[in-house]
Amino acid sequence: AGRSGREVHEHLARLGVNAPASNFYALEASRRLGLGDAGAVRAGIAAYTTQDEVDRLLDGVAG
């Protein structure tokens, strides 16, 4: 809390985590959720995501 989506994206990028920040073309939903035009951060996990990648994501959002 207290950080912009862009700040979170940049922090995670330094850790090698691809988690973009945007409204992802859902501007109205972003506004209704109180996120404004900037939107939020989106991170995805798939079957081929490694444990190391998951750990980096979790460590990144924790600290």
CNS distance restraints for C-alpha pairs under 8 A (distance, minus, plus):
assign (resid   3 and name CA) (resid   7 and name CA) 6.11 0.50 0.50
assign (resid   3 and name CA) (resid   8 and name CA) 6.64 0.50 0.50
assign (resid   4 and name CA) (resid   8 and name CA) 6.41 0.50 0.50
assign (resid   5 and name CA) (resid   9 and name CA) 6.05 0.50 0.50
assign (resid   5 and name CA) (resid  21 and name CA) 5.32 0.50 0.50
assign (resid   5 and name CA) (resid  22 and name CA) 7.53 0.50 0.50
assign (resid   5 and name CA) (resid  38 and name CA) 7.40 0.50 0.50
assign (resid   5 and name CA) (resid  39 and name CA) 7.16 0.50 0.50
assign (resid   5 and name CA) (resid  40 and name CA) 5.19 0.50 0.50
assign (resid   5 and name CA) (resid  41 and name CA) 5.38 0.50 0.50
assign (resid   6 and name CA) (resid  10 and name CA) 6.11 0.50 0.50
assign (resid   6 and name CA) (resid  20 and name CA) 7.95 0.50 0.50
assign (resid   6 and name CA) (resid  21 and name CA) 5.64 0.50 0.50
assign (resid   6 and name CA) (resid  41 and name CA) 7.72 0.50 0.50
assign (resid   7 and name CA) (resid  11 and name CA) 6.15 0.50 0.50
assign (resid   8 and name CA) (resid  12 and name CA) 6.13 0.50 0.50
assign (resid   8 and name CA) (resid  21 and name CA) 7.97 0.50 0.50
assign (resid   8 and name CA) (resid  41 and name CA) 7.27 0.50 0.50
assign (resid   8 and name CA) (resid  61 and name CA) 7.76 0.50 0.50
assign (resid   9 and name CA) (resid  13 and name CA) 6.01 0.50 0.50
assign (resid   9 and name CA) (resid  18 and name CA) 7.76 0.50 0.50
assign (resid   9 and name CA) (resid  19 and name CA) 5.76 0.50 0.50
assign (resid   9 and name CA) (resid  20 and name CA) 5.69 0.50 0.50
assign (resid   9 and name CA) (resid  21 and name CA) 5.91 0.50 0.50
assign (resid   9 and name CA) (resid  41 and name CA) 6.62 0.50 0.50
assign (resid  10 and name CA) (resid  14 and name CA) 6.35 0.50 0.50
assign (resid  11 and name CA) (resid  15 and name CA) 6.83 0.50 0.50
assign (resid  11 and name CA) (resid  60 and name CA) 7.24 0.50 0.50
assign (resid  12 and name CA) (resid  16 and name CA) 6.46 0.50 0.50
assign (resid  12 and name CA) (resid  17 and name CA) 5.10 0.50 0.50
assign (resid  12 and name CA) (resid  18 and name CA) 7.00 0.50 0.50
assign (resid  12 and name CA) (resid  19 and name CA) 6.85 0.50 0.50
assign (resid  12 and name CA) (resid  57 and name CA) 7.08 0.50 0.50
assign (resid  12 and name CA) (resid  60 and name CA) 5.77 0.50 0.50
assign (resid  12 and name CA) (resid  61 and name CA) 7.66 0.50 0.50
assign (resid  13 and name CA) (resid  17 and name CA) 5.01 0.50 0.50
assign (resid  13 and name CA) (resid  18 and name CA) 5.94 0.50 0.50
assign (resid  13 and name CA) (resid  19 and name CA) 7.27 0.50 0.50
assign (resid  15 and name CA) (resid  56 and name CA) 6.76 0.50 0.50
assign (resid  15 and name CA) (resid  60 and name CA) 7.13 0.50 0.50
assign (resid  16 and name CA) (resid  56 and name CA) 7.76 0.50 0.50
assign (resid  17 and name CA) (resid  53 and name CA) 7.21 0.50 0.50
assign (resid  17 and name CA) (resid  56 and name CA) 6.92 0.50 0.50
assign (resid  17 and name CA) (resid  57 and name CA) 6.23 0.50 0.50
assign (resid  18 and name CA) (resid  43 and name CA) 7.09 0.50 0.50
assign (resid  19 and name CA) (resid  41 and name CA) 6.19 0.50 0.50
assign (resid  19 and name CA) (resid  42 and name CA) 5.37 0.50 0.50
assign (resid  19 and name CA) (resid  43 and name CA) 4.67 0.50 0.50
assign (resid  19 and name CA) (resid  44 and name CA) 7.64 0.50 0.50
assign (resid  20 and name CA) (resid  41 and name CA) 5.65 0.50 0.50
assign (resid  20 and name CA) (resid  42 and name CA) 5.78 0.50 0.50
assign (resid  20 and name CA) (resid  43 and name CA) 7.23 0.50 0.50
assign (resid  21 and name CA) (resid  38 and name CA) 7.61 0.50 0.50
assign (resid  21 and name CA) (resid  39 and name CA) 6.85 0.50 0.50
assign (resid  21 and name CA) (resid  40 and name CA) 5.37 0.50 0.50
assign (resid  21 and name CA) (resid  41 and name CA) 4.23 0.50 0.50
assign (resid  21 and name CA) (resid  42 and name CA) 6.38 0.50 0.50
assign (resid  22 and name CA) (resid  38 and name CA) 5.58 0.50 0.50
assign (resid  22 and name CA) (resid  39 and name CA) 4.93 0.50 0.50
assign (resid  22 and name CA) (resid  40 and name CA) 5.68 0.50 0.50
assign (resid  22 and name CA) (resid  41 and name CA) 6.61 0.50 0.50
assign (resid  23 and name CA) (resid  27 and name CA) 5.62 0.50 0.50
assign (resid  23 and name CA) (resid  30 and name CA) 6.09 0.50 0.50
assign (resid  23 and name CA) (resid  37 and name CA) 6.46 0.50 0.50
assign (resid  23 and name CA) (resid  38 and name CA) 5.68 0.50 0.50
assign (resid  23 and name CA) (resid  39 and name CA) 3.93 0.50 0.50
assign (resid  23 and name CA) (resid  40 and name CA) 6.29 0.50 0.50
assign (resid  24 and name CA) (resid  39 and name CA) 7.47 0.50 0.50
assign (resid  26 and name CA) (resid  30 and name CA) 6.10 0.50 0.50
assign (resid  27 and name CA) (resid  31 and name CA) 6.17 0.50 0.50
assign (resid  27 and name CA) (resid  36 and name CA) 7.93 0.50 0.50
assign (resid  27 and name CA) (resid  37 and name CA) 6.17 0.50 0.50
assign (resid  27 and name CA) (resid  39 and name CA) 7.47 0.50 0.50
assign (resid  28 and name CA) (resid  32 and name CA) 6.17 0.50 0.50
assign (resid  29 and name CA) (resid  33 and name CA) 6.14 0.50 0.50
assign (resid  30 and name CA) (resid  34 and name CA) 6.47 0.50 0.50
assign (resid  30 and name CA) (resid  35 and name CA) 5.21 0.50 0.50
assign (resid  30 and name CA) (resid  36 and name CA) 5.87 0.50 0.50
assign (resid  30 and name CA) (resid  37 and name CA) 6.57 0.50 0.50
assign (resid  30 and name CA) (resid  38 and name CA) 7.83 0.50 0.50
assign (resid  30 and name CA) (resid  39 and name CA) 5.32 0.50 0.50
assign (resid  30 and name CA) (resid  40 and name CA) 7.82 0.50 0.50
assign (resid  31 and name CA) (resid  35 and name CA) 5.48 0.50 0.50
assign (resid  31 and name CA) (resid  36 and name CA) 4.58 0.50 0.50
assign (resid  31 and name CA) (resid  37 and name CA) 6.33 0.50 0.50
assign (resid  31 and name CA) (resid  39 and name CA) 7.74 0.50 0.50
assign (resid  32 and name CA) (resid  36 and name CA) 7.94 0.50 0.50
assign (resid  35 and name CA) (resid  39 and name CA) 5.15 0.50 0.50
assign (resid  35 and name CA) (resid  40 and name CA) 6.79 0.50 0.50
assign (resid  45 and name CA) (resid  49 and name CA) 5.90 0.50 0.50
assign (resid  45 and name CA) (resid  54 and name CA) 7.60 0.50 0.50
assign (resid  49 and name CA) (resid  53 and name CA) 6.40 0.50 0.50
assign (resid  49 and name CA) (resid  54 and name CA) 7.10 0.50 0.50
assign (resid  50 and name CA) (resid  54 and name CA) 6.45 0.50 0.50
assign (resid  51 and name CA) (resid  55 and name CA) 6.08 0.50 0.50
assign (resid  52 and name CA) (resid  56 and name CA) 6.17 0.50 0.50
assign (resid  53 and name CA) (resid  57 and name CA) 6.27 0.50 0.50
assign (resid  54 and name CA) (resid  58 and name CA) 6.18 0.50 0.50
assign (resid  55 and name CA) (resid  59 and name CA) 5.92 0.50 0.50
assign (resid  56 and name CA) (resid  60 and name CA) 5.87 0.50 0.50
assign (resid  57 and name CA) (resid  61 and name CA) 6.30 0.50 0.50
assign (resid  58 and name CA) (resid  62 and name CA) 6.03 0.50 0.50
assign (resid  59 and name CA) (resid  63 and name CA) 6.13 0.50 0.50
